[in-house]
Amino acid sequence: MRSLTLKLSLLFTLVALIAALVVAIWVGTTARTEFDAYCAQSCDMVECLAEGTGSDEQLADVGSLQQGYFDALQSSLWWAALVAGILAVGLAILFSRLITGPVNALKASAQRIREGDLTQRVPPGPDDEIGDLAAAFNSMAEQLETTETGRRQLLADVVHELRTPLSIIQGNLEAWQDGVVAPTPESIAPVHEEAVLLSRLITDLRDLSLAEAGQLTMTRETTDISGLATSTLAPYHERATAQGVALLLDVPKEPLPPANIDPGRIRQVLRNLIENALRHTPQHGTVRVSALTGPRGFVLIQVSDTGTGISHEDLPHVFEHFYKADPSRERGRGGSGLGLAIVKQLVEAHGGSVHVESEPH
């Protein structure tokens, strides 16, 4: 029985029936007893009057006997109503606790969550609206805890990512200032590289926070995806050649459906994916960018590589902030750890979706 309204209606009806039953039993028992006593006494008086032995006082007693019977019957009704009322109140309190108990537990848990204890949960309720409310509350509390854990982890990751470039920049500046090392193009280059990485990290953090908040500015226009992919890929050919990696573009001969997108943001998506693929593709490998018509007129863009692959354990996490399947190698590759998270947010902001498939090699 899932409906709380139906349960309450049945409970109220049950209380009313029990009260009526108590009144009926009480009045029936009392009325029978009083009536038997009335009949016995009245019969004695009638016999006396019939034999001529009764007096006027006995005749008057017949009327008082009737009045006494009615008074006793009325008194029994009052007592029955009192007992039925007390019983009804007791049952109402008992049944109300079945409802107020889970509600009070929800109230107490909500108060503890407000005070910062996000681990609070309530026991599963009955199979009705109260149970649904308890399940919704637990789901909300779990989401709050997950969000808070993610926020703290993001803050810790940001601090960690900022510490390394700042330490390198600070160390070199102090060495130059103290005259330990002379500033030369060779010693300035790594400092500049760390400054560029730091700037990129800050820009990525800003873009990601705006995208997650739904406040990222989008300037949509009808765009040729084939042309966008070609122009985005062009600056990476020299880098790919230097790494010994083949960078290929596959587009169909037939024109792709025009896409209503923000070309700057989708270009950012492609850049992040291409840079990620180049970072993880060894020499003599291949990075391939493909554009084709997907289902329902969507445009499908694929970026594949022949890198080391991603383990099944890491696949669900590749679009998370600062997630690095191989932290020992990521630092030296210039990644901020936010590229794929930004890809996911930008694609979803366009109404699309993104997923990854991989097999570890």
LUMRO-102858 format. One record per residue (C-alpha): residue number from 0; residue in three letters; x negated, y negated, z. Coordinates in pm, whole numbers. Each point is the difference from the previous one (the first is absolute). Layout:
N
{site NUM,"ALA",{X,Y,Z}}
...
//
This chain:
361
{site 0,"MET",{0,0,0}}
{site 1,"ARG",{-195,-301,-129}}
{site 2,"SER",{249,-286,51}}
{site 3,"LEU",{-46,-183,329}}
{site 4,"THR",{341,-165,-48}}
{site 5,"LEU",{167,340,-24}}
{site 6,"LYS",{-186,123,308}}
{site 7,"LEU",{105,-304,203}}
{site 8,"SER",{360,33,-117}}
{site 9,"LEU",{8,365,103}}
{site 10,"LEU",{-161,-80,337}}
{site 11,"PHE",{253,-275,74}}
{site 12,"THR",{283,230,-102}}
{site 13,"LEU",{-141,272,225}}
{site 14,"VAL",{-19,-238,296}}
{site 15,"ALA",{360,-110,-58}}
{site 16,"LEU",{121,360,-27}}
{site 17,"ILE",{-183,101,318}}
{site 18,"ALA",{150,-297,185}}
{site 19,"ALA",{349,85,-127}}
{site 20,"LEU",{-50,365,96}}
{site 21,"VAL",{-107,-95,353}}
{site 22,"VAL",{307,-221,38}}
{site 23,"ALA",{228,272,-134}}
{site 24,"ILE",{-144,271,227}}
{site 25,"TRP",{-1,-224,306}}
{site 26,"VAL",{354,-130,-54}}
{site 27,"GLY",{131,343,-94}}
{site 28,"THR",{-143,163,313}}
{site 29,"THR",{107,-281,233}}
{site 30,"ALA",{344,-32,-154}}
{site 31,"ARG",{64,372,34}}
{site 32,"THR",{-109,4,366}}
{site 33,"GLU",{201,-309,91}}
{site 34,"PHE",{301,122,-194}}
{site 35,"ASP",{-3,338,176}}
{site 36,"ALA",{-17,-174,340}}
{site 37,"TYR",{278,-239,-102}}
{site 38,"CYS",{223,286,-116}}
{site 39,"ALA",{-56,201,320}}
{site 40,"GLN",{87,-291,231}}
{site 41,"SER",{292,-124,-209}}
{site 42,"CYS",{152,349,-12}}
{site 43,"ASP",{-8,27,379}}
{site 44,"MET",{175,-333,32}}
{site 45,"VAL",{263,86,-260}}
{site 46,"GLU",{81,328,179}}
{site 47,"CYS",{42,-183,328}}
{site 48,"LEU",{232,-253,-157}}
{site 49,"ALA",{200,274,-170}}
{site 50,"GLU",{54,184,329}}
{site 51,"GLY",{113,-322,165}}
{site 52,"THR",{-284,0,246}}
{site 53,"GLY",{-188,-290,-160}}
{site 54,"SER",{10,-350,132}}
{site 55,"ASP",{-7,-338,-171}}
{site 56,"GLU",{-371,-27,81}}
{site 57,"GLN",{-73,321,-192}}
{site 58,"LEU",{196,-138,-293}}
{site 59,"ALA",{-217,-309,2}}
{site 60,"ASP",{-308,222,16}}
{site 61,"VAL",{90,144,-341}}
{site 62,"GLY",{-49,-343,-158}}
{site 63,"SER",{-328,-58,182}}
{site 64,"LEU",{-117,346,-107}}
{site 65,"GLN",{59,-94,-365}}
{site 66,"GLN",{-187,-326,48}}
{site 67,"GLY",{-287,187,163}}
{site 68,"TYR",{-18,234,-297}}
{site 69,"PHE",{-21,-290,-245}}
{site 70,"ASP",{-262,-174,216}}
{site 71,"ALA",{-212,316,13}}
{site 72,"LEU",{30,41,-376}}
{site 73,"GLN",{-105,-361,-58}}
{site 74,"SER",{-291,38,243}}
{site 75,"SER",{-119,312,-180}}
{site 76,"LEU",{7,-191,-328}}
{site 77,"TRP",{-222,-272,147}}
{site 78,"TRP",{-243,256,142}}
{site 79,"ALA",{-7,189,-329}}
{site 80,"ALA",{-70,-321,-191}}
{site 81,"LEU",{-280,-88,246}}
{site 82,"VAL",{-165,341,-29}}
{site 83,"ALA",{39,0,-379}}
{site 84,"GLY",{-150,-350,-19}}
{site 85,"ILE",{-299,97,214}}
{site 86,"LEU",{-54,312,-210}}
{site 87,"ALA",{31,-200,-323}}
{site 88,"VAL",{-254,-256,121}}
{site 89,"GLY",{-239,277,100}}
{site 90,"LEU",{31,170,-337}}
{site 91,"ALA",{-40,-333,-180}}
{site 92,"ILE",{-322,-72,192}}
{site 93,"LEU",{-129,349,-75}}
{site 94,"PHE",{78,-24,-370}}
{site 95,"SER",{-131,-357,-26}}
{site 96,"ARG",{-336,115,132}}
{site 97,"LEU",{-23,234,-297}}
{site 98,"ILE",{-5,-315,-214}}
{site 99,"THR",{-176,-252,223}}
{site 100,"GLY",{-280,248,83}}
{site 101,"PRO",{-151,5,-352}}
{site 102,"VAL",{73,-372,-43}}
{site 103,"ASN",{-183,-83,324}}
{site 104,"ALA",{-292,217,-113}}
{site 105,"LEU",{-9,-197,-326}}
{site 106,"LYS",{9,-326,194}}
{site 107,"ALA",{-287,108,228}}
{site 108,"SER",{-212,119,-292}}
{site 109,"ALA",{68,-321,-193}}
{site 110,"GLN",{-113,-201,301}}
{site 111,"ARG",{-324,199,25}}
{site 112,"ILE",{-62,-46,-373}}
{site 113,"ARG",{55,-374,43}}
{site 114,"GLU",{-267,10,271}}
{site 115,"GLY",{-244,159,-245}}
{site 116,"ASP",{36,375,59}}
{site 117,"LEU",{64,117,-357}}
{site 118,"THR",{-25,369,94}}
{site 119,"GLN",{348,-5,155}}
{site 120,"ARG",{257,240,-142}}
{site 121,"VAL",{346,108,114}}
{site 122,"PRO",{127,359,18}}
{site 123,"PRO",{209,110,-298}}
{site 124,"GLY",{366,-79,63}}
{site 125,"PRO",{314,201,-80}}
{site 126,"ASP",{113,57,-355}}
{site 127,"ASP",{195,-326,-28}}
{site 128,"GLU",{-54,-375,-30}}
{site 129,"ILE",{-201,-2,325}}
{site 130,"GLY",{-231,267,-140}}
{site 131,"ASP",{-35,-195,-325}}
{site 132,"LEU",{-88,-311,201}}
{site 133,"ALA",{-265,192,196}}
{site 134,"ALA",{-150,137,-323}}
{site 135,"ALA",{-5,-348,-157}}
{site 136,"PHE",{-162,-143,314}}
{site 137,"ASN",{-273,266,0}}
{site 138,"SER",{-63,-59,-370}}
{site 139,"MET",{-28,-374,60}}
{site 140,"ALA",{-237,52,294}}
{site 141,"GLU",{-216,236,-205}}
{site 142,"GLN",{-16,-254,-283}}
{site 143,"LEU",{-95,-277,244}}
{site 144,"GLU",{-274,217,148}}
{site 145,"THR",{-131,88,-346}}
{site 146,"THR",{2,-365,-105}}
{site 147,"GLU",{-179,-111,315}}
{site 148,"THR",{-258,277,-34}}
{site 149,"GLY",{-57,-101,-361}}
{site 150,"ARG",{-34,-365,99}}
{site 151,"ARG",{-262,79,261}}
{site 152,"GLN",{-185,232,-237}}
{site 153,"LEU",{7,-267,-272}}
{site 154,"LEU",{-141,-257,241}}
{site 155,"ALA",{-277,240,104}}
{site 156,"ASP",{-76,80,-365}}
{site 157,"VAL",{-15,-368,-94}}
{site 158,"VAL",{-241,-68,286}}
{site 159,"HIS",{-213,296,-107}}
{site 160,"GLU",{-7,-107,-365}}
{site 161,"LEU",{-88,-360,88}}
{site 162,"ARG",{-272,92,246}}
{site 163,"THR",{-241,160,-250}}
{site 164,"PRO",{-22,-280,-261}}
{site 165,"LEU",{-7,-266,269}}
{site 166,"SER",{-281,182,182}}
{site 167,"ILE",{-204,26,-320}}
{site 168,"ILE",{54,-367,-85}}
{site 169,"GLN",{-78,-109,356}}
{site 170,"GLY",{-313,216,22}}
{site 171,"ASN",{-146,-133,-323}}
{site 172,"LEU",{82,-362,83}}
{site 173,"GLU",{-166,32,342}}
{site 174,"ALA",{-307,162,-159}}
{site 175,"TRP",{-30,-289,-247}}
{site 176,"GLN",{60,-255,272}}
{site 177,"ASP",{-270,148,226}}
{site 178,"GLY",{-245,25,-288}}
{site 179,"VAL",{-27,377,31}}
{site 180,"VAL",{97,47,-365}}
{site 181,"ALA",{-16,-255,-278}}
{site 182,"PRO",{321,-45,-200}}
{site 183,"THR",{-67,153,-338}}
{site 184,"PRO",{237,101,-279}}
{site 185,"GLU",{-46,362,108}}
{site 186,"SER",{95,-71,363}}
{site 187,"ILE",{282,-238,-94}}
{site 188,"ALA",{167,254,-233}}
{site 189,"PRO",{128,239,273}}
{site 190,"VAL",{127,-295,204}}
{site 191,"HIS",{190,-128,-302}}
{site 192,"GLU",{137,349,-62}}
{site 193,"GLU",{130,21,356}}
{site 194,"ALA",{153,-347,-29}}
{site 195,"VAL",{180,105,-319}}
{site 196,"LEU",{125,316,172}}
{site 197,"LEU",{117,-207,297}}
{site 198,"SER",{185,-240,-230}}
{site 199,"ARG",{164,288,-181}}
{site 200,"LEU",{107,161,325}}
{site 201,"ILE",{165,-322,118}}
{site 202,"THR",{177,-43,-335}}
{site 203,"ASP",{120,361,6}}
{site 204,"LEU",{129,-39,355}}
{site 205,"ARG",{194,-310,-98}}
{site 206,"ASP",{152,163,-310}}
{site 207,"LEU",{90,314,194}}
{site 208,"SER",{165,-187,287}}
{site 209,"LEU",{206,-212,-241}}
{site 210,"ALA",{101,305,-204}}
{site 211,"GLU",{107,197,307}}
{site 212,"ALA",{202,-299,123}}
{site 213,"GLY",{167,-39,-340}}
{site 214,"GLN",{-140,-354,-33}}
{site 215,"LEU",{-242,54,-286}}
{site 216,"THR",{62,-245,-284}}
{site 217,"MET",{96,181,-321}}
{site 218,"THR",{9,-167,-342}}
{site 219,"ARG",{172,251,-226}}
{site 220,"GLU",{-9,-13,-376}}
{site 221,"THR",{46,242,-288}}
{site 222,"THR",{-340,164,-46}}
{site 223,"ASP",{-161,241,-246}}
{site 224,"ILE",{-148,268,225}}
{site 225,"SER",{-235,130,-270}}
{site 226,"GLY",{-157,-342,-46}}
{site 227,"LEU",{-19,-54,376}}
{site 228,"ALA",{-176,334,52}}
{site 229,"THR",{-245,-70,-284}}
{site 230,"SER",{-98,-344,129}}
{site 231,"THR",{-28,125,359}}
{site 232,"LEU",{-226,287,-99}}
{site 233,"ALA",{-237,-207,-215}}
{site 234,"PRO",{-220,-148,280}}
{site 235,"TYR",{-65,348,146}}
{site 236,"HIS",{-158,161,-307}}
{site 237,"GLU",{-347,-138,75}}
{site 238,"ARG",{16,115,361}}
{site 239,"ALA",{125,344,-101}}
{site 240,"THR",{-280,35,-256}}
{site 241,"ALA",{-258,-95,263}}
{site 242,"GLN",{139,273,228}}
{site 243,"GLY",{0,255,-281}}
{site 244,"VAL",{380,27,16}}
{site 245,"ALA",{230,11,-303}}
{site 246,"LEU",{281,-255,36}}
{site 247,"LEU",{289,85,-234}}
{site 248,"LEU",{338,-154,-80}}
{site 249,"ASP",{291,201,-142}}
{site 250,"VAL",{302,-192,-130}}
{site 251,"PRO",{263,129,-243}}
{site 252,"LYS",{16,-123,-358}}
{site 253,"GLU",{366,-87,47}}
{site 254,"PRO",{56,-320,200}}
{site 255,"LEU",{78,53,365}}
{site 256,"PRO",{323,-147,140}}
{site 257,"PRO",{-55,-362,106}}
{site 258,"ALA",{-38,-27,376}}
{site 259,"ASN",{135,-284,214}}
{site 260,"ILE",{-294,-29,239}}
{site 261,"ASP",{-242,-243,157}}
{site 262,"PRO",{-300,62,-230}}
{site 263,"GLY",{-247,-137,254}}
{site 264,"ARG",{118,239,271}}
{site 265,"ILE",{9,305,-228}}
{site 266,"ARG",{-347,-95,-123}}
{site 267,"GLN",{-105,3,367}}
{site 268,"VAL",{152,348,35}}
{site 269,"LEU",{-197,127,-301}}
{site 270,"ARG",{-322,-157,123}}
{site 271,"ASN",{33,161,341}}
{site 272,"LEU",{68,340,-154}}
{site 273,"ILE",{-283,-27,-254}}
{site 274,"GLU",{-251,-118,261}}
{site 275,"ASN",{104,279,233}}
{site 276,"ALA",{-40,256,-280}}
{site 277,"LEU",{-344,-134,-101}}
{site 278,"ARG",{-120,8,362}}
{site 279,"HIS",{83,368,31}}
{site 280,"THR",{-97,129,-344}}
{site 281,"PRO",{-354,139,-33}}
{site 282,"GLN",{-230,-39,-297}}
{site 283,"HIS",{122,168,-321}}
{site 284,"GLY",{354,-19,133}}
{site 285,"THR",{308,-154,-161}}
{site 286,"VAL",{251,-263,107}}
{site 287,"ARG",{312,-6,-216}}
{site 288,"VAL",{277,-261,1}}
{site 289,"SER",{322,107,-174}}
{site 290,"ALA",{320,-191,-70}}
{site 291,"LEU",{315,173,-123}}
{site 292,"THR",{376,-17,10}}
{site 293,"GLY",{144,162,309}}
{site 294,"PRO",{353,115,82}}
{site 295,"ARG",{292,-249,-16}}
{site 296,"GLY",{-205,-246,-203}}
{site 297,"PHE",{-263,-51,268}}
{site 298,"VAL",{-363,-57,-93}}
{site 299,"LEU",{-237,254,156}}
{site 300,"ILE",{-364,-93,61}}
{site 301,"GLN",{-246,271,101}}
{site 302,"VAL",{-358,-41,118}}
{site 303,"SER",{-188,330,21}}
{site 304,"ASP",{-361,89,63}}
{site 305,"THR",{-227,301,26}}
{site 306,"GLY",{-129,-87,345}}
{site 307,"THR",{-35,223,303}}
{site 308,"GLY",{374,2,61}}
{site 309,"ILE",{201,-40,318}}
{site 310,"SER",{81,274,249}}
{site 311,"HIS",{360,97,67}}
{site 312,"GLU",{-36,-134,356}}
{site 313,"ASP",{-102,-344,-128}}
{site 314,"LEU",{258,-36,-278}}
{site 315,"PRO",{287,-129,219}}
{site 316,"HIS",{-224,-275,142}}
{site 317,"VAL",{-174,-148,-305}}
{site 318,"PHE",{235,-302,-12}}
{site 319,"GLU",{-46,-86,369}}
{site 320,"HIS",{-198,-301,122}}
{site 321,"PHE",{-376,63,21}}
{site 322,"TYR",{44,372,-56}}
{site 323,"LYS",{-320,149,-139}}
{site 324,"ALA",{-18,370,-76}}
{site 325,"ASP",{-381,-18,18}}
{site 326,"PRO",{-94,-281,244}}
{site 327,"SER",{-369,87,-16}}
{site 328,"ARG",{-20,-100,-368}}
{site 329,"GLU",{262,-274,-27}}
{site 330,"ARG",{-195,-279,162}}
{site 331,"GLY",{-265,-20,-269}}
{site 332,"ARG",{251,-2,-286}}
{site 333,"GLY",{146,-345,55}}
{site 334,"GLY",{353,109,89}}
{site 335,"SER",{203,-195,253}}
{site 336,"GLY",{218,300,86}}
{site 337,"LEU",{313,-195,-100}}
{site 338,"GLY",{3,42,-379}}
{site 339,"LEU",{239,295,-19}}
{site 340,"ALA",{225,-141,272}}
{site 341,"ILE",{31,-318,-209}}
{site 342,"VAL",{72,211,-310}}
{site 343,"LYS",{291,168,176}}
{site 344,"GLN",{149,-327,126}}
{site 345,"LEU",{-31,-179,-335}}
{site 346,"VAL",{150,288,-199}}
{site 347,"GLU",{292,33,242}}
{site 348,"ALA",{53,-377,-11}}
{site 349,"HIS",{64,46,-374}}
{site 350,"GLY",{257,272,71}}
{site 351,"GLY",{-236,279,-99}}
{site 352,"SER",{-165,285,184}}
{site 353,"VAL",{-352,137,29}}
{site 354,"HIS",{-135,343,88}}
{site 355,"VAL",{-324,191,-16}}
{site 356,"GLU",{-87,350,-114}}
{site 357,"SER",{-339,157,57}}
{site 358,"GLU",{-187,322,47}}
{site 359,"PRO",{-330,2,193}}
{site 360,"HIS",{-298,119,-206}}
//
